[in-house]
Amino acid sequence: MGIDSGDGLSRELFGKDFKWGVSTAAYQIEGSHDIDEKGSSIWDIYTERKNKILNGHHGKIACDFYNRYPEDLDLVKQLNIPNFRFSTSWSRIIPNGTGTVNQKGIDFYNRVIDKCLENGTDPWLTLYHWDLPHALEQKGGWTNRDVISWFAEFTEVCAKHFGDRVKNWIVMNEPMAFTGAGYFLGVHAPGRTGAKNFIPAVHHTLLSISEGGRILKELLPDAEIGTTFSSFDPAR
């Protein structure tokens, strides 16, 4: 969020308890899309479709956070940023969406969390930032009511592996954005359109947020838990 003194805004307006930080998303920064037994996500597949992304760009490398996270997190420290929010790639942790857990994926996020703590930075973990495993999309993705149990399984895995160190959890990032753009307008992954996809996707997303929050609260009773929604100034 930019602070423009011309708008009469200042840091003090946010109060002394406001949490300042920076935020990232797994697909947008990690790269290494098929490294260390990671499964494909819907964005891996969507970006391969002709004319879907400007100039054929993709996230196969991105800014290579998967390999360069130590220096990236050192930059966060140098900027005196106290909080770092990142998301977990579901298909990096559970390549097929359910079932076998990929230890190499767990190890990567453990390294990220430990590096944050070593630097005195509080890690904020977003469970889901739009990159559903492709294997689950082939079963209907967010339009399939079974996604609630799939997401519950993923949530439990993350809570058990990372909850001893992560105290702030975001269940999902902007659920209305990924359901609207991905399941109604078709301009984001997985590229579905129409109310027949959008309405069940929204319904199942909301139920999954509730179930994910319930699991986190049960397993991590002292954790702070929420979901991210965008806020916009009124149009003027």
C-alpha positions as CSV (number, residue, x, y, z in Angstrom):
1,M,0.0,0.0,0.0
2,G,1.5,3.3,-1.0
3,I,1.3,6.2,1.5
4,D,0.9,9.6,-0.2
5,S,1.1,12.6,2.1
6,G,-1.1,14.4,-0.3
7,D,-4.0,12.2,0.7
8,G,-3.4,13.1,4.4
9,L,-2.2,9.5,5.2
10,S,0.6,8.7,7.6
11,R,1.9,5.6,9.4
12,E,0.4,6.9,12.6
13,L,-3.1,6.6,11.2
14,F,-2.8,2.8,11.3
15,G,-2.1,2.6,15.0
16,K,0.8,1.1,17.0
17,D,-0.5,-2.5,16.6
18,F,-0.8,-2.5,12.8
19,K,1.3,-5.3,11.3
20,W,3.6,-4.1,8.5
21,G,5.1,-6.5,6.1
22,V,5.4,-7.9,2.5
23,S,3.6,-10.6,0.8
24,T,4.3,-13.2,-1.9
25,A,2.7,-16.2,-3.6
26,A,4.3,-19.5,-4.4
27,Y,3.6,-19.6,-8.1
28,Q,4.7,-16.0,-8.6
29,I,8.1,-16.4,-7.0
30,E,9.3,-19.9,-6.5
31,G,10.0,-21.2,-10.0
32,S,11.4,-24.8,-10.0
33,H,8.0,-25.9,-11.2
34,D,9.0,-29.5,-11.7
35,I,11.9,-29.9,-9.3
36,D,12.1,-32.2,-6.3
37,E,9.0,-34.2,-7.1
38,K,6.6,-31.3,-7.3
39,G,3.4,-32.0,-9.1
40,S,1.8,-29.7,-11.7
41,S,-0.6,-26.9,-10.6
42,I,-3.4,-25.4,-12.6
43,W,-1.2,-22.4,-13.3
44,D,1.6,-24.6,-14.7
45,I,-1.0,-26.0,-17.2
46,Y,-2.8,-22.8,-17.9
47,T,0.3,-20.9,-18.9
48,E,1.1,-23.5,-21.5
49,R,-2.1,-22.8,-23.4
50,K,-1.6,-20.7,-26.5
51,N,-2.6,-17.0,-26.2
52,K,-3.6,-17.2,-22.6
53,I,-0.7,-15.2,-21.2
54,L,0.9,-12.2,-22.8
55,N,4.1,-13.1,-24.7
56,G,3.8,-16.7,-23.5
57,H,5.2,-15.8,-20.1
58,H,5.1,-18.4,-17.3
59,G,6.3,-19.1,-13.7
60,K,8.7,-21.9,-14.4
61,I,11.6,-19.8,-13.1
62,A,10.0,-16.6,-11.8
63,C,12.5,-14.9,-9.4
64,D,13.9,-18.3,-8.4
65,F,12.9,-18.0,-4.8
66,Y,13.1,-21.8,-4.5
67,N,16.9,-21.5,-4.8
68,R,17.5,-17.9,-3.8
69,Y,15.3,-17.7,-0.7
70,P,18.2,-17.1,1.7
71,E,19.3,-13.9,-0.1
72,D,15.7,-12.8,-0.7
73,L,14.9,-13.1,3.0
74,D,18.1,-11.3,3.9
75,L,16.9,-8.4,1.7
76,V,13.6,-8.4,3.8
77,K,15.7,-8.2,6.9
78,Q,17.9,-5.4,5.5
79,L,14.7,-3.4,4.7
80,N,13.6,-3.8,8.4
81,I,10.4,-5.5,7.3
82,P,9.1,-7.4,10.4
83,N,6.6,-9.8,8.7
84,F,6.9,-12.0,5.6
85,R,3.8,-13.6,4.2
86,F,4.3,-16.5,1.8
87,S,2.1,-19.2,0.4
88,T,2.6,-23.0,0.2
89,S,2.4,-24.7,-3.1
90,W,-0.2,-27.5,-2.6
91,S,1.3,-29.5,-5.4
92,R,4.8,-29.2,-4.0
93,I,3.7,-30.6,-0.7
94,I,1.2,-33.2,-2.0
95,P,2.0,-33.7,-5.7
96,N,-1.3,-35.4,-6.6
97,G,-3.4,-33.2,-4.3
98,T,-4.2,-36.0,-1.8
99,G,-2.3,-39.0,-0.6
100,T,1.5,-39.2,-0.5
101,V,3.3,-36.2,1.1
102,N,6.5,-35.0,-0.7
103,Q,9.1,-34.7,2.0
104,K,11.2,-32.5,-0.2
105,G,8.4,-30.0,-0.4
106,I,8.1,-30.0,3.4
107,D,11.8,-29.6,3.8
108,F,11.8,-26.5,1.5
109,Y,9.1,-24.7,3.5
110,N,10.9,-25.7,6.8
111,R,14.0,-24.0,5.5
112,V,12.1,-20.8,4.5
113,I,10.4,-20.7,8.0
114,D,13.7,-21.3,9.8
115,K,15.4,-18.6,7.8
116,C,12.7,-16.1,8.6
117,L,13.0,-16.9,12.3
118,E,16.8,-16.8,12.1
119,N,16.5,-13.3,10.7
120,G,14.0,-12.1,13.3
121,T,11.2,-12.0,10.7
122,D,7.8,-13.4,11.6
123,P,6.6,-15.9,9.0
124,W,2.9,-15.6,7.9
125,L,1.8,-18.7,6.0
126,T,-1.0,-18.6,3.4
127,L,-2.2,-22.1,2.7
128,Y,-3.8,-21.5,-0.7
129,H,-2.9,-18.7,-3.2
130,W,-4.7,-19.9,-6.4
131,D,-2.5,-22.9,-7.4
132,L,-4.6,-25.9,-7.1
133,P,-2.9,-29.2,-8.0
134,H,-3.7,-30.1,-11.6
135,A,-4.6,-33.6,-10.5
136,L,-7.5,-32.3,-8.5
137,E,-8.7,-30.0,-11.3
138,Q,-9.0,-33.0,-13.5
139,K,-11.5,-34.2,-10.9
140,G,-13.5,-31.0,-11.1
141,G,-11.4,-28.8,-8.8
142,W,-13.4,-26.3,-6.8
143,T,-16.6,-27.4,-8.5
144,N,-16.3,-30.8,-6.9
145,R,-17.6,-30.9,-3.3
146,D,-14.8,-33.4,-2.5
147,V,-12.4,-30.5,-2.6
148,I,-13.5,-29.7,1.0
149,S,-12.0,-32.9,2.2
150,W,-9.0,-32.5,-0.1
151,F,-8.3,-29.1,1.3
152,A,-8.8,-30.3,4.9
153,E,-6.1,-33.0,4.3
154,F,-3.7,-30.4,3.0
155,T,-4.4,-28.0,5.9
156,E,-3.8,-30.7,8.4
157,V,-0.4,-31.7,6.8
158,C,0.7,-28.1,6.9
159,A,-0.4,-27.5,10.4
160,K,1.4,-30.5,11.7
161,H,4.6,-29.8,10.0
162,F,4.8,-26.0,10.3
163,G,2.5,-25.1,13.3
164,D,5.3,-25.3,15.9
165,R,6.9,-22.2,14.4
166,V,4.2,-20.4,12.4
167,K,1.8,-18.4,14.5
168,N,-0.1,-16.5,11.8
169,W,-2.1,-18.4,9.2
170,I,-4.0,-17.2,6.2
171,V,-6.4,-19.9,5.0
172,M,-6.9,-18.5,1.5
173,N,-5.9,-15.5,-0.5
174,E,-8.7,-13.5,-2.2
175,P,-11.2,-16.3,-2.7
176,M,-13.5,-14.1,-4.8
177,A,-10.7,-13.3,-7.1
178,F,-9.7,-16.8,-8.0
179,T,-13.2,-18.1,-8.2
180,G,-14.4,-15.2,-10.3
181,A,-11.5,-15.0,-12.7
182,G,-10.8,-18.7,-12.9
183,Y,-14.3,-20.3,-12.8
184,F,-16.6,-17.5,-14.2
185,L,-14.6,-15.2,-16.5
186,G,-12.0,-17.8,-17.5
187,V,-9.2,-15.3,-17.6
188,H,-7.2,-17.1,-14.8
189,A,-6.4,-20.7,-14.2
190,P,-8.1,-23.1,-14.8
191,G,-10.0,-21.1,-17.4
192,R,-13.5,-22.2,-16.7
193,T,-16.5,-20.0,-17.5
194,G,-20.1,-19.5,-16.6
195,A,-22.4,-19.7,-13.6
196,K,-22.5,-23.5,-13.7
197,N,-18.8,-23.5,-12.7
198,F,-18.7,-20.3,-10.6
199,I,-21.5,-21.0,-8.2
200,P,-20.3,-24.4,-7.0
201,A,-16.7,-23.2,-6.9
202,V,-17.7,-20.3,-4.6
203,H,-19.8,-22.5,-2.4
204,H,-17.1,-25.1,-2.0
205,T,-14.4,-22.5,-1.5
206,L,-16.4,-20.9,1.4
207,L,-16.9,-24.3,3.0
208,S,-13.2,-25.1,2.6
209,I,-12.2,-21.8,4.3
210,S,-14.5,-22.7,7.2
211,E,-13.1,-26.3,7.4
212,G,-9.5,-25.1,7.1
213,G,-10.0,-22.6,9.9
214,R,-11.6,-25.2,12.1
215,I,-8.7,-27.6,11.6
216,L,-6.1,-24.9,12.3
217,K,-7.9,-23.8,15.5
218,E,-8.2,-27.4,16.7
219,L,-4.5,-28.2,16.0
220,L,-3.0,-24.8,16.8
221,P,-5.3,-23.2,19.4
222,D,-3.0,-20.2,20.0
223,A,-2.6,-19.4,16.3
224,E,-4.0,-16.3,14.6
225,I,-6.1,-17.4,11.7
226,G,-7.8,-15.5,8.9
227,T,-8.4,-15.2,5.1
228,T,-7.2,-12.3,2.9
229,F,-9.6,-10.0,1.1
230,S,-8.6,-7.0,-1.0
231,S,-9.8,-3.6,0.0
232,F,-10.1,-0.7,-2.4
233,D,-10.6,3.0,-2.1
234,P,-13.9,4.3,-3.4
235,A,-13.7,5.2,-7.1
236,R,-13.1,8.9,-7.6
